Amino acid sequence: MKEGYFSKKIISWYHEYHRDLPWRNTQDAYKIWLSEIILQQTRVAQGLPYYEKFILNFSNVKSLANAKERDVLRLWQGLGYYTRARNLHKCAQEVVRNFDGKFPKTFGELKQLPGIGDYTAAAIASFAFNEPVAVVDGNVYRVLSRVFGIDKNIASPEGKIFFSKLANQLISKDEPALHNQAVMEFGALDCLPQNPHCEDCIFQKTCVAFQQDLQLILPVKIKQQKVTKRYFYYFFVRNGKKILMTERTGKGIWKGLYDFPLHEEKRPVRPEKIIGKYFPLDGNEKGSQISEEYKHVLSHQIIHARFIQIDWPSAKELPPSLIHLNARWYSLNQMEKLPKPVLITRYLGDHSIL
């Protein structure tokens, strides 16, 4: 393949077929950064409403920096991977504090900011400031591995280095933003993981994967990942129109979010055994109801959760075990405004509580 052929070909395709997305019609580094953080591990169709909500509530980096973390997490609710939201907030604060509210213009400087790795730094640097540095995401791995017939493991350090070097060799020095957008868009629309559009592909005559029928083999991704099973038993304690909730602290993935008082086990147990540990029921309560199991799949863990609903009398003090968990009463209106894990919102929605 002649030098420059790949870039010219894919940029020409992009001009004709790309989707009209709001973050593509700007060189505002804030909007580009926001879109890239939201779209990490998120499909465009799912991420677009979140992008629009954030722009509506925080029109620039200064307004985001000045927001309360709780409000940022509440807007983020449903996207998962909440570390991204916390880093989003920290990054905005650092840009305001150390760069007078203006994003640095180079790949190297951008990488020093919280939550910005090679991919996001390359995206901002090329889209906003036209720096010729290649973005490499799942779409790019797939396109390059198939077109050039590369069977290196994209999950290995060696594979990542190889693809990064190749991507930077191929990038247009004159139109780096268009080139990067084009490769990613081509992977998202044509060079799909399953059922790629090979019959009318612009690289059909030169694509190694098509010529050798390797579309379902490339890219090669070999990654061993241990999945942990966790067993959650939530206490949904209700007092009229008030619900008992706790704020998650510590280093967990749901830090800063609100859920119900929680008991965790290493293996499944009978919920009735757990109730007795926390609630010295004496007959004044209306008893307990135990939900069906809720399964929540995360990247490295699978949560099996049950919700134990208990109606608590207004005049009765909470047991010390729940006070120790820093549980507090919240009205339904207050609870609706709190940032919550998807697992909690699923339960609330299923039982028409909000």
Steps between C-alpha positions, in 0.01 A plus 500: 500500500650830388578767760200723556257265320331374816446848644370656177267209439346499846469881522317498166262235637446706818396811307221301338376273778578637847231562761418857596583508872516820710858455621618473138378849415735675739863549590405585859735283706251487788221352288738259327644386835154459651379289207808276510468431873129421467554274198766287666343152520166654394316486169429830323122448520522460877760772557342778291219583748755515783721734298204728436403498870852592608524782246161630614599496867870586464558707188874538559782354703472764772135422575584129520796568729278702735231231521454269797623146442155370599342696214757369251438141612124551478525610135734209430263247657439205268827520307695287748876507559454788744874559530465672163253749649719572800804549276290720272432728795863495621630572151270800460620637833864456403451669162343799677754506781820444300415606144263793552207299366667416167603147407870456420561458127748212478466124533771489768342768718149359466617160623592652834138583580279265710316238299676581172703217348665461161175461307317800648811719486546414132134571427506845662841591357401406145133608495542830685859599421582306180802320650589199278475229764293187437210381713491126557177346630313177435377621161852596393647167613235318297545702181880490500528133596263397220618732222869422562456141621659544844454214745675654800306479828341841555467428874877460541748785564693402187185503289394841628842648424500350149155634411579841646812528283311387189212741564742790538681402180173503307351823636466796268733778612282756322160376620556304822157580645316376192724193477437397862126559474489306175674187628281484810182566301590239241543243777171603659291495181663264247781288646274356770599230752231269357370509142733771365392664173770334292308476172509876442806587711738766368797277592362181349782461244778554754353372829691192617214381722256505206741332260580223750158475671634612840231750598379298798856421614644850491566686717654251739414573862613258768436625850464287807279668752392370837134567574397525865152406618354713780179448696321813619210513745347846508266623772225710348370656822191716460335734746191642333637715218858490626766251394821409679811557287878513539774681310769271361845594625842340463662401171221297341361557152188660645678750723283809543181324394207416726350158557328311782664353810693201372615164628738305275581127503758293313238242402119485489325477837140498612385866541313406817834432673624848414182673616549358848851649524385854432140523611379384843142480373256501794166488329438874458634495146305385199754229433723471198468427130787353300539587132599272219871496415639790298807425291732789417800435273807727519833467323675300773216384718147365504270620776211284616270721708185452702299780661343447841213743554409589858233749610634681806277672758546876533545496879752220510875563502714338236716205612867590578617289203338743256605810690856370475461494118422875505152435363269802476136558415425669168165608359403362160566840346847517657579144399408565138766774482777284648749329265436125519646185342298352214428196717311721746307691233397168343352383829324832562361501147377141521307584817372842383657670800610819326 
